[in-house]
Amino acid sequence: MRILHTSDWHLGRSFHREGMLTHQAAHLDHLLEVVERESVDLVVVSGDVYDRALPPVDAVQLANETFTRLARSRAQVVVTSGNHDSAQRLGFGADLIDTAGVFLRTRADGVGRPVTVTDDHGPVHVYGLPYLDPDAMKAAWQLPVRSHEATLAEAMRRVRADLAVRGGRSVVLAHAFVADVDRPPEASDSERDISVGGISLASASLFDDIDYTALGHLHGRHTLRDSVRYSGSPLAYSFSEADQVKGAWLVDLGPHRLQTCEFVAAPVPRPLARVRGCLDDLLADPALTRHEGSWLQATLTDDVRPTQPMERLRRRFPHTLLLAFEPSTPPADAAVATDVRGRSDHDITLDFVQAVRGTPANADEAALLQAACDACCDDPDLDLAEVLA
């Protein structure tokens, strides 16, 4: 059986206020192409279909179109909810939608009841574990402790109890921070913290006897075991993911066990880049031509903060989104005077500019600061009685 493992679509997410829906739609087109080109039998989506519990209408429309196209494809589909999804909204109409070959598994009380698909070698039981919040599940399942480890352990106990009766090959979808505790994978800035009491990890050993475990939550691809993997998100959602290769796992299950796993890289609609240096150098460096179409994070190392740096960067790099300043030579400590008695507001602001930037304000800047100070002054003509009224 050939399986395509994807997760963390985050439909409706923006990237530093830039809309991503067009890029997300292009990626889903790519997934449908892979299903047909690679003769995929089963698509598994391991949570975070949407970026938030109440997704925008256009994101819901894109999900609806995608699931409809998948239902018409050669593959069957199992989808679980992640910590960004509303399990109730994503799972609405699941019983009806099941009849189309798209199985939405978002309810905790369904853990241990598989979707069973077959190939020439017999059944494959697919157990979709939605995101299981430890706060909610401790009482519902009468767990001894409140943790992701305890919650997933109980879920897997239910899976194994069912699997012992059914027999056959097994696939589990889970949305959690799973790792070998002594070497956890590196998280991305775009992932929402799901720690409970400071602990978010669940052991990868929970899935040791499962033929394939399709994980979601981490946005980079990771291989914890040959049979335990994260696919990562289909697009980069933070600059910390600039060097990650995005895509999905193409998994082949043989008659008795996992045979092969191949990573299918996704198209990159707009790459991410991080650059660092003095502004004039960044604007003149011919080696940076390759980044002129990228979303850019720039860190300027000029000792004196340049004027209009974002505007100047965007003339060459029109998709610059983030700008930071880290002078190569930190300015000497120059504390702003704490004794302001007898000094004008304007003088104090000029001292502040000198202390922060290391150079005094020029004439235009000083005039602008003077106008700002004047605008904040009390109006001597203001009638206090009118204000209090």
C-alpha positions as CSV (number, residue, x, y, z in Angstrom):
1,M,0.0,0.0,0.0
2,R,1.3,3.4,-1.0
3,I,0.7,6.2,1.6
4,L,1.2,10.0,1.3
5,H,1.9,11.5,4.7
6,T,1.3,15.3,5.0
7,S,0.4,17.6,7.9
8,D,0.3,21.2,9.2
9,W,-1.3,22.9,6.2
10,H,-2.4,25.8,8.4
11,L,-4.9,27.1,5.9
12,G,-5.6,30.8,6.4
13,R,-2.3,31.6,8.0
14,S,-0.4,34.8,7.0
15,F,3.3,35.3,6.9
16,H,4.2,38.6,8.6
17,R,0.9,40.0,7.3
18,E,1.4,38.5,3.8
19,G,-1.5,36.3,2.7
20,M,-0.5,32.7,2.1
21,L,-3.7,31.2,0.7
22,T,-2.6,31.4,-3.0
23,H,0.6,29.6,-2.1
24,Q,-1.3,27.0,0.0
25,A,-3.7,26.3,-2.9
26,A,-0.7,25.8,-5.2
27,H,0.7,23.3,-2.7
28,L,-2.6,21.4,-2.5
29,D,-2.6,21.2,-6.3
30,H,0.9,19.7,-6.1
31,L,-0.4,17.1,-3.6
32,L,-3.2,16.0,-5.9
33,E,-0.6,15.6,-8.7
34,V,1.5,13.4,-6.5
35,V,-1.5,11.2,-5.6
36,E,-2.1,10.5,-9.3
37,R,1.6,10.4,-10.5
38,E,2.7,8.1,-7.7
39,S,-0.5,5.9,-7.6
40,V,-1.1,6.8,-3.9
41,D,-3.7,4.6,-2.2
42,L,-4.0,6.5,1.1
43,V,-3.4,10.1,2.1
44,V,-3.0,10.9,5.8
45,V,-3.2,14.4,7.1
46,S,-1.9,14.6,10.7
47,G,-3.6,17.7,12.0
48,D,-3.6,21.5,11.8
49,V,-5.6,21.6,8.6
50,Y,-6.5,25.2,9.6
51,D,-4.4,27.8,11.4
52,R,-7.0,28.7,13.9
53,A,-10.2,27.3,15.5
54,L,-12.4,29.8,13.6
55,P,-10.8,29.9,10.1
56,P,-11.5,32.5,7.5
57,V,-14.2,31.7,4.9
58,D,-11.7,31.4,2.0
59,A,-9.6,28.9,4.0
60,V,-12.7,26.8,4.6
61,Q,-13.6,27.0,0.9
62,L,-10.1,25.8,-0.1
63,A,-10.2,22.9,2.4
64,N,-13.7,21.9,1.0
65,E,-12.4,22.0,-2.6
66,T,-9.3,20.0,-1.7
67,F,-11.2,17.3,0.2
68,T,-13.7,17.1,-2.7
69,R,-10.9,16.6,-5.2
70,L,-9.3,14.0,-2.9
71,A,-12.6,12.2,-2.6
72,R,-12.7,12.0,-6.4
73,S,-9.1,10.8,-6.7
74,R,-7.8,7.2,-6.5
75,A,-6.9,7.6,-2.8
76,Q,-8.8,7.3,0.4
77,V,-8.1,10.0,3.0
78,V,-7.8,10.1,6.8
79,V,-7.6,13.5,8.4
80,T,-7.1,14.3,12.1
81,S,-7.4,17.6,14.0
82,G,-4.4,19.4,15.5
83,N,-4.0,21.9,18.3
84,H,-4.8,24.8,15.9
85,D,-8.0,23.2,14.7
86,S,-11.5,23.2,16.3
87,A,-12.2,19.5,16.5
88,Q,-15.9,20.2,16.4
89,R,-15.8,22.4,13.3
90,L,-13.3,20.3,11.4
91,G,-15.3,17.1,12.3
92,F,-18.7,18.5,11.4
93,G,-20.5,16.0,9.1
94,A,-17.8,13.3,9.5
95,D,-20.2,10.4,9.4
96,L,-21.7,11.7,6.1
97,I,-18.3,12.6,4.6
98,D,-17.0,9.1,5.5
99,T,-19.1,7.7,2.7
100,A,-17.1,9.7,0.2
101,G,-13.8,8.1,1.3
102,V,-12.6,11.1,3.3
103,F,-12.5,10.1,7.0
104,L,-12.3,12.9,9.5
105,R,-11.2,11.7,12.9
106,T,-11.5,14.6,15.5
107,R,-13.2,13.0,18.5
108,A,-11.3,11.5,21.5
109,D,-14.0,8.9,22.0
110,G,-13.2,7.5,18.6
111,V,-9.6,6.6,19.5
112,G,-9.1,2.9,19.0
113,R,-11.6,2.6,16.2
114,P,-9.7,2.5,12.9
115,V,-10.4,3.3,9.3
116,T,-9.7,0.0,7.6
117,V,-8.4,0.0,4.0
118,T,-7.3,-3.0,2.0
119,D,-4.8,-3.9,-0.7
120,D,-3.7,-7.2,-2.3
121,H,-2.0,-8.2,1.0
122,G,-5.0,-7.7,3.2
123,P,-6.2,-5.0,5.7
124,V,-4.4,-1.9,6.9
125,H,-5.9,-0.4,10.1
126,V,-5.5,3.4,10.2
127,Y,-5.9,4.9,13.7
128,G,-6.4,8.7,13.7
129,L,-5.5,10.3,17.0
130,P,-6.7,13.9,17.1
131,Y,-4.8,16.4,19.2
132,L,-5.5,15.2,22.8
133,D,-5.3,18.0,25.3
134,P,-4.0,16.7,28.6
135,D,-6.2,19.1,30.6
136,A,-9.3,17.7,29.1
137,M,-8.2,14.0,28.9
138,K,-7.0,13.6,32.4
139,A,-10.6,13.7,33.8
140,A,-12.2,12.1,30.7
141,W,-9.9,9.1,30.8
142,Q,-9.2,9.2,34.5
143,L,-5.5,9.4,34.0
144,P,-3.1,9.4,37.0
145,V,-1.2,12.5,35.8
146,R,-1.8,15.4,33.4
147,S,0.8,15.1,30.6
148,H,1.1,14.4,26.9
149,E,3.0,11.2,27.6
150,A,0.2,9.8,29.8
151,T,-2.5,10.9,27.3
152,L,-0.8,9.4,24.3
153,A,0.0,6.2,26.3
154,E,-3.6,5.7,27.0
155,A,-4.6,6.4,23.4
156,M,-2.0,3.8,22.2
157,R,-3.3,1.3,24.8
158,R,-6.7,1.6,23.2
159,V,-5.2,1.2,19.7
160,R,-3.3,-1.9,20.7
161,A,-6.3,-3.5,22.3
162,D,-8.3,-3.1,19.1
163,L,-5.3,-4.1,16.9
164,A,-4.9,-7.3,19.0
165,V,-8.4,-8.4,18.0
166,R,-8.2,-7.3,14.3
167,G,-4.7,-8.3,13.4
168,G,-3.0,-7.0,10.3
169,R,-0.9,-4.0,9.5
170,S,-1.2,-0.6,11.3
171,V,-0.9,3.1,10.7
172,V,-1.3,5.7,13.4
173,L,-1.7,9.5,12.9
174,A,-0.8,11.6,15.9
175,H,-0.4,15.4,16.5
176,A,2.0,16.0,19.3
177,F,5.6,16.8,20.2
178,V,7.1,13.3,20.0
179,A,10.8,12.7,20.4
180,D,13.5,10.6,21.9
181,V,13.8,12.4,25.2
182,D,17.6,12.6,25.2
183,R,17.6,14.2,21.7
184,P,14.4,16.1,20.9
185,P,14.1,17.6,17.4
186,E,14.5,21.4,17.1
187,A,11.2,23.3,17.0
188,S,10.4,26.2,14.7
189,D,9.3,29.7,15.7
190,S,5.9,29.2,14.0
191,E,4.8,26.3,16.2
192,R,2.4,26.9,19.1
193,D,3.7,25.8,22.4
194,I,1.7,22.8,23.7
195,S,3.7,22.2,26.9
196,V,1.9,21.2,30.1
197,G,3.6,22.3,33.2
198,G,6.7,22.9,31.1
199,I,6.7,19.4,29.6
200,S,5.6,18.8,26.1
201,L,7.5,15.7,25.0
202,A,6.0,12.3,24.5
203,S,8.4,9.4,23.9
204,A,8.7,8.0,20.4
205,S,8.8,4.5,21.9
206,L,5.0,4.8,22.3
207,F,4.8,3.8,18.6
208,D,7.5,1.2,18.4
209,D,5.3,-1.7,17.2
210,I,3.2,0.3,14.7
211,D,4.1,-0.3,11.1
212,Y,4.0,3.5,10.3
213,T,3.3,6.5,12.5
214,A,2.5,9.8,10.7
215,L,3.2,12.7,13.0
216,G,2.1,16.3,12.9
217,H,2.9,19.4,14.9
218,L,6.6,20.1,14.2
219,H,7.0,22.2,11.0
220,G,10.3,20.6,9.9
221,R,10.6,17.0,8.6
222,H,12.1,14.6,11.2
223,T,12.8,10.9,11.2
224,L,12.6,9.6,14.8
225,R,12.5,5.9,13.7
226,D,12.3,4.5,10.2
227,S,8.6,4.0,11.0
228,V,8.0,7.2,13.0
229,R,8.2,10.5,11.1
230,Y,7.1,14.1,10.9
231,S,6.3,15.4,7.4
232,G,6.6,19.0,8.5
233,S,4.5,21.9,7.1
234,P,4.1,22.3,3.3
235,L,5.4,25.9,3.4
236,A,7.8,27.8,5.6
237,Y,5.8,29.8,8.2
238,S,8.7,31.5,10.0
239,F,12.2,32.6,9.0
240,S,13.6,30.0,11.4
241,E,12.4,27.5,8.6
242,A,14.4,29.2,5.8
243,D,16.7,26.3,5.4
244,Q,14.1,23.5,5.6
245,V,13.1,21.4,2.6
246,K,9.3,21.2,2.6
247,G,7.2,18.3,1.3
248,A,5.6,15.0,2.3
249,W,6.6,11.4,2.9
250,L,5.7,8.8,0.3
251,V,5.5,5.5,2.2
252,D,5.3,1.9,0.9
253,L,3.8,-0.7,3.2
254,G,4.7,-4.3,2.2
255,P,2.7,-7.4,3.1
256,H,4.2,-7.6,6.6
257,R,6.1,-4.3,7.3
258,L,7.3,-0.9,6.1
259,Q,9.3,-1.2,3.0
260,T,10.4,2.3,1.8
261,C,10.0,6.0,2.7
262,E,10.8,8.7,0.2
263,F,10.5,12.4,0.8
264,V,8.8,14.3,-2.0
265,A,9.9,17.9,-2.0
266,A,7.2,20.5,-2.6
267,P,7.5,23.4,-5.0
268,V,8.7,26.7,-3.3
269,P,6.4,29.6,-4.4
270,R,8.7,32.2,-2.8
271,P,11.9,31.3,-1.0
272,L,12.9,32.8,2.4
273,A,16.3,34.4,3.0
274,R,18.1,36.0,5.8
275,V,20.9,38.5,5.2
276,R,23.2,40.4,7.5
277,G,25.5,43.3,6.9
278,C,25.9,47.1,6.5
279,L,23.0,48.5,4.4
280,D,25.2,49.9,1.6
281,D,26.9,46.5,1.3
282,L,23.6,44.6,1.1
283,L,22.4,47.0,-1.6
284,A,25.5,46.6,-3.7
285,D,26.5,42.9,-3.2
286,P,26.0,41.1,-6.6
287,A,25.9,37.8,-4.8
288,L,22.5,38.7,-3.3
289,T,20.8,39.0,-6.6
290,R,19.4,35.5,-6.0
291,H,17.4,36.9,-3.1
292,E,15.7,39.8,-4.9
293,G,12.5,37.8,-5.2
294,S,12.7,36.2,-1.8
295,W,10.9,37.1,1.4
296,L,13.7,38.7,3.3
297,Q,14.8,39.1,6.9
298,A,17.6,41.7,7.1
299,T,19.9,42.4,10.0
300,L,21.8,45.7,9.6
301,T,25.2,46.0,11.3
302,D,25.8,49.7,10.6
303,D,27.3,51.5,13.6
304,V,25.0,54.4,12.8
305,R,21.4,53.5,12.1
306,P,20.8,54.4,8.4
307,T,17.9,56.7,7.4
308,Q,14.9,55.0,5.8
309,P,16.4,51.6,5.8
310,M,13.3,49.6,5.0
311,E,12.4,51.8,2.0
312,R,15.9,51.6,0.7
313,L,16.0,47.8,1.1
314,R,12.7,47.3,-0.6
315,R,13.9,49.1,-3.7
316,R,16.2,46.2,-4.3
317,F,14.4,43.5,-2.3
318,P,10.7,44.3,-2.6
319,H,9.6,41.5,-0.3
320,T,11.6,42.5,2.7
321,L,9.5,41.8,5.8
322,L,11.6,42.0,8.9
323,L,14.3,44.4,9.8
324,A,16.7,44.3,12.8
325,F,19.6,46.4,13.9
326,E,22.8,44.9,15.5
327,P,25.7,47.4,15.2
328,S,29.0,45.7,14.7
329,T,30.4,48.2,17.2
330,P,28.0,48.6,20.1
331,P,27.6,52.2,21.1
332,A,29.4,53.3,24.2
333,D,27.3,53.3,27.3
334,A,25.8,56.7,27.5
335,A,23.0,56.8,30.0
336,V,20.3,59.3,29.6
337,A,20.5,61.9,32.3
338,T,18.1,61.0,35.2
339,D,18.0,64.5,36.6
340,V,15.6,66.4,34.3
341,R,14.9,69.3,36.5
342,G,15.0,72.6,34.6
343,R,15.5,70.8,31.2
344,S,13.1,71.0,28.3
345,D,11.3,67.9,26.9
346,H,13.1,68.6,23.6
347,D,16.6,68.5,25.3
348,I,15.7,65.2,27.0
349,T,14.6,63.6,23.7
350,L,17.8,64.7,22.0
351,D,19.8,63.1,24.8
352,F,17.8,59.9,24.3
353,V,18.6,59.8,20.5
354,Q,22.3,60.3,21.3
355,A,22.3,57.5,23.9
356,V,20.4,55.0,21.7
357,R,22.0,55.7,18.4
358,G,25.4,56.9,19.3
359,T,25.1,60.0,17.2
360,P,23.2,63.2,17.7
361,A,20.0,64.0,15.9
362,N,20.5,66.1,12.7
363,A,18.6,69.4,12.2
364,D,15.6,67.8,10.5
365,E,15.3,65.2,13.2
366,A,15.7,67.8,15.9
367,A,12.9,69.8,14.3
368,L,10.6,66.8,14.2
369,L,11.3,66.0,17.8
370,Q,10.5,69.6,18.7
371,A,7.2,69.4,16.8
372,A,6.3,66.1,18.6
373,C,7.1,67.6,22.0
374,D,5.0,70.7,21.2
375,A,2.1,68.5,20.2
376,C,2.2,66.7,23.5
377,C,2.2,69.9,25.6
378,D,-0.8,70.9,27.6
379,D,-3.0,73.4,25.8
380,P,-3.2,76.5,28.0
381,D,-6.5,77.5,26.4
382,L,-8.2,74.2,27.2
383,D,-11.1,74.6,29.6
384,L,-10.6,72.1,32.4
385,A,-14.3,72.2,33.3
386,E,-15.2,71.0,29.7
387,V,-12.7,68.1,30.1
388,L,-14.2,67.0,33.4
389,A,-17.7,67.3,32.0
